[in-house]
Amino acid sequence: MVNITQLRRLVFVKTVNGTTTTFSFEPDDLGQDTVMSINIAPRKKSRTSSYGTTNTPIKGTLDNFSGSVSFLLDNFKNFGKALNSWNQATYVGADANAGNIIGDASDFCGDGDYFDVIAQGICDDGSSVDIELTRCIPSVDDDIEFGTSETTTVTLNLNPIIYNANLHSTDGYPQYSYRLGDKDLTVQKRLNAVTGQYVDVSES
């Protein structure tokens, strides 16, 4: 388990039919203490003999691939965007946070849209401390408490999906399950949080 207590930002990137859209959780949106956790532990093979039991990691596997982020629920906008259910209000006088989330539990056959979720580290001049989970379908599975003396904190489960070349090779997302560190090993790059694209540090 990897626990992260500070981030520069958390960027959600969605690509549909070649069109990319993004939104971000900035530091002021994130909770305190552990703001993000990911589990990339491999499965293990158990062998029991007269000498005892050994558990050996199986290369190329993931046992309980998971991730979550803790954020503040000042309004429903980021919540709705993360769930891919935000409807922006268009009435006269509506501000950027006005809108709603509508759920009718009718999309039984839909696969949902992925998000490529990228956590940008604080002390970095490129992407060497970035963490990327390439295909996430976020959900909120825990209780949410309103009306307390503190701003409501929500744990968003990212539900990352393990990369499968047979299913995902042409979906427009990176061809791996997760990345820790540099986006490119030959050129120093930094994520543009607005476009969702990595660009050369010299150009950013």
Summary of the structure (lengths in Angstrom):
residues: 204
radius of gyration: 19.0
end to end distance: 32.2
largest distance: 76.4
contacts: 515
relative contact order: 0.20
helix: 8%
strand: 38%
